[in-house]
């Protein structure tokens, strides 16, 4: 399935006479909220129910029972591995793709020394990888080639993140180990030692939960860039730029800042009242789609209760106090905990520093971006919405100098 005609339930705008006759104007709400821009078989988010799924499976169920590689295969190829042999075959296909080519490895020290943020460094390195390996415009390749490019980018992303992180710390990158799973190898490449299995599984569950989530901003960007026929490297780099924003993938570290600022459960109410009075966002609470509990947050709360220690217990206590305060201050809005609140505590408990929270989010969401790129490529039409001009009426005479 690919992109179809934009649909909306709103009425034609008053300035319709400013549009070409063959392009009837349709009013769209701010942020395109509620506007259907494509059909997809990859999954959906049902906000009033507090439910989301990957293909036909509830995403939290997959996170509880499957590996990251299993769900990666589901999104890209349409089916979960049905046997241990099928699981092993996919793992054997993707594990060697974690290793970076010499041209990229040689460039990483300069990228790390350049002072760029981890997200910016990842963006630069992935763009270089796509160029070095000759990614062709999606308009000119078949699905098999595009799938191969997707596997390469997804597999290499944790390697790039870990290598740049170690170089910034003055340490040498740790090469990937094909014998380790995707999440385990990521933690291994960050530290040089094999991680606690509980931390591996906790991180893996977070990564599964973050693979896809409807037509969020970065996924929409990925579909739009794919629709132009651009190569998959350009698609991922553009989506990563969208994810880097503090209202999207930049949220987890700021959610931890909120927890730090509150400090203790008994301070939560006063802190929330002051934040609301000042018009500040309370990072980690509220969601653009969910009007009930975020199912991702509910699962990660269980993870945090297992591995989070004192920090985890504090997060659970503060969550309840903040939600109660928000319910009293904004009774007309459902401001419940979102994934960022417990994602931040989970990643911290697994040993990740805050500046790696957003790149780690990218390391799972890239699966969704690539799956959407493959779907868009299968039945493509360029995404070209219209705008509503609100400036001075044209044409006016050009004033003389």
N, C-alpha and C positions, 0 to 999 in steps of 0.2 A: 504494500500500500504506500502511496506517496501523498504529496500535498494536493489538496483539492481547492475548490473555490472557497474564499473566505465567507463565513456565514455569521450573521449577528441577528439578534432579536430586536435591535433598536430601529428607529425610524430614519428615513432619509433626512440629511441635514438641510438647514434653511438655505445654505449657500450652494445648493446643487447646481445653480446656473453657472457657477464658476468652473465646473468640471466639463471635460469633453463629453459630447453627447453619448459616446459609446462607453463611458465609464461612470455609471450612476454612483453618486456618492452614498456611502453608508456610514452613519454615525457609529463610532466605536467608543466604548467607555475608556477612561484613563487606564493606561497600562494594559489595554486589550483584555481586561478582565471579562471572562465569560464568552469571549469571541472564539469560535472554533476555526482554526486555520489549517488543520490537517486531519487525516484519518491515520490511525496507527494500530498495529497489532502488538506493540511492545509492552503496553501497560497503561495504567490510568490511576488517578488519585480521586477518591470520593470523599470530599472534605466533610460533608455532614455526617458521614458514617464513621469517620476516622479509619479509613481503609485504603490501602494502595496495593497494587499487584504488578508483577512482572509476567507478561503473557497471562497464562491462566492460573498462576499460583500467587497466593498472598506473599508479599515480600518478607514479612517477619517469619513466616513459616519456613521459607527458604533459608533465612539467616539462622534459624534454630537448627536446621537439619542438614544443610549442604555446605560444600566448600565454595570459596570465591571462584575457583576455576569452573565449578559446575554451573554457577549462575552466569558467569561470563559466557560459557558455551550456550546456555539457554538464550541469552539476549542476542547473540550474534547468529547462531545457527538454528534457533527455534525449538530445540529439544534439550532436555536434561540428559546427561549420560545415564543409560539404563542399567549398565553393568560396571563392575570394577575395571574390566578391560577397556570399556569406552572412556571411563574417567582417566585411566592411565594413558590412553592414546592422546587425549587432548592435552594433558599435562606434558607429555613428551613433545607435543608439537610446539607448545608455547614457551617452555622453560629455556630452550637455547636462545630464544629471541630477546632475553634480558640483557645479554652482553652487548656492549656498545662498540661501534666501529672505531678504528684508530683515530680517524679525523675528528670525531666527536670527543673522544677521550682527551685528545691533545688540546682541544679548545676549552675544556671545562675549567682548568686552573685560571685562565684569563677571565672567564665568566664569573668565577667565584671571587677573584680579586677585584672585579669591577665595582663591587659594592651594591650590586642589584639585590633586590629582595629575593627570597627563595622562589616566589611565584614568577617573578620576571626572569630569573635565571632558568627556570624550567621552560618557560615560554621560548626563550632564545635557543636553548639546547634542542628542544623538539623541532623547532623550525629548521635548525641546522641538520638534524637527523633526517628529516624529510628531504632536504635538499641533497645531502650526501648520498642518500639511497635512491635518488631519482624518482620520487613519487610523481606520478603523472596526473594531469587533470582528470577528475572522475568522469568527465564527459567522454574521455578517450579510452577508458578501461572497462573491463567486464567486472562482474561481481567477485570472481575469484581473486583478481588482482586487488580490488578494493578491500576484500576481506583480509588478504595477506598484509596489506598496509596497516589495517586496523590492529591485527595481532601484534605486529611489530611495535606500534606506538604504545599500545596498552602494556605490553611486556616490558618495554624499555623505560617507561615512566618512573617506576620506583627506583630503578638503577640510577637514573639521572638525579632524582631528588636526594638520594642517599650520598652519591658521590659529591655533589655540590655542597651538601651539609658538612661532610667530613673535610673537604678542602677549605671551607671557611673556618673550621676549627684547627687548621694546621695539620691535619692528618691525611694520610693517603686513602683514596677510595678502596673499598673492599669489593672484590669482584663477586658477581652473583654465583650462587651455588644451585645448579639445576636439580640437585637432589632434594631441595627444600621447596615447600609450597610457596605460593605467591606472597602471602602475608608473612610467613616465617622468614623468607629470604629478605623481605624489605627490612624487618627489624634487625636481621643479621647484618645487612649491609650498612645500616646506620651505626652499629656498635662494634662490629667485628666478632661478636659472640652470639651463640644461639640463644634465643629468647626463651623465657619461661613459657611453657605450653599454654598456661592460662592467659598470658598476655597475647600470644599468637592468636588464640581463638577469640579473645575479646576484640582485637583489632580486626580480625577477619569478619566478625559479625557486623562491626561498624561499616567496613568496606562493602559488604553485601547490601546493607540497608541504604547506602548512598549511591548505588549504581545508577539509578534512574528515578525520576519523580515527576512524571507528567511533563508539560511544556513549560518548565521553568526557564528563566532568562537565558542561561547558557545553552540549553538544549534547543531553544528556538533559534539562537544564533547559529548553532551547528547546522540545523536544517536549512536556514536561509543561505549560509555560505555554500553548503552542498548544492543547493538549487542553482547556483551560478556555474556549476561544473568545475569548481576549484578542486585542487588536490586535497587529500585527507589531512596532510600536515597543516594546510591553511585553515581547514575546518576546525581542527583541534586547537590551534593557536588562537583563533578568534573566540572560540568557546571559553578557553582558559582566561582570556582577557575579561570576559563577562563574569566568570566565576570569581575573579580576584576582588570584585567589589565588596565593600563591607556589608552591603545588604543582601549578599548572596553567599558565596563561599568564604568570605572573610569574617563570617559571623562567629564561628566557634571560639576563636581567641578572645573576642570581645565578650562573649558569654562568660568566659573564665574571669575576665576583668570585672564583670558584674558580681560574680561570686566573691572575688577578692574585696571589692568595694563594700559589700554588705558585711562580710566578715563573720557574723554570728546570726543565728536565727532571730534572736530578739531585736536585732537592728533592722530586719527586713522591712517591716511596715513603715517605719519612718523614712527609710531610704527610698522606698517606692513612692511614697507620698511626695517627697521632695523631687524625685525624678519626673513624676507626672506634672507637678506644678511648674517645673522648668521646661516642660515639653520635650524631655529627653527620651530616646528610645530605650527600652529595657531589653537588652540583647539576651536571647535565649527564651523569650516568651512571645507568644502570638505567631500566627502564620497566615500567609495570604490565602490559603485554601482551607485548612482545617478549621472546623467550628466545634470540634470536640478534641479529645486527647489525641496527640500525635502518636501513631502506633510505633514509630521509630524511637521516640522518647521512652515509651513504655518498656520496650525491650532493652534499651541501653540502661535504663534505671536498674534492671535486674543485673546487668553486667557490672555496673558501678557498685551495686550492693555486694557483689562477690569480690571484686578486685580493688575497689576504690579506697579502702581503709577509712581513716578519719575524714579525709577529703570527700570521699563518697558519701559518708553519713551526713556531713555538713551540707552537701549539695541537695540531698533528699529533704532535709529539714528546711532549708532555705526555700526550696521549690514550693513546699506547702504554704509557707508564710507569704511568699510573693504572690502566689495565686489567690490566696484569700484577700490580700490587700487590693489586688487588681479587680477582683470581683466586686469589692465594695466601692471602689473608685469609678469603675467603668462597667456597671451592671449590664449594659446593653451590648457588650463585646465579649467574645469568648477568647480570653487571653491566657491560654494554657501553655505549658512548657513545650517547646519545639525541640527538634533533634539536636540543635547546637548546644543546649545546656548539658546534656549528658555525653554528647560526642566529645566535648572539650575535656570533661573529667576522665572519660575513657582513654583518650589519647594521652593525656598527662600521666595516667596510671601505667600506661604501657611504655612510658619513658620518652615520649615525643615532646620536644620543646614547642612553645607556642607558635614560633614562626614556621613550623612545619605543618600546622593544622590545615591550612588551606591547600598546600600542595598535596597533602595526604587525601584530602577530599577529592582533589583532581584525579588522584591515582585510581579512584573507583569510578567517579562520574565519567571518566573518559570511555568506559565501557558503554555507557548509555549514549554518549555523543556518537561513538562509532556505529552503534547499532542503529541509531536514527539516521546517520549518514547513509548506511547501507539501504535502509528502507526508503529514504528519499530518492536515492540513486535508482532504485528499481522502477519507479514510476514518477519521473521528475517533471516538474513545471516550475519555472523560476518564480520565486516569491517576490512579488513587486506590489506592495500595498500603496495606497494613495495617501496624500496629506490634504489638510484643509488650509488653504491660504487665508491669512487674517491680516495681512499688511495693507498698505495704502492701495486703493483701486488702480489697476493698470489699464491701459498704458497712459503714462503721463509724459509730457515733453521733457527731454533731457536738458537740464539747465546749462546755459553757456558759462564757460569759465570766466 
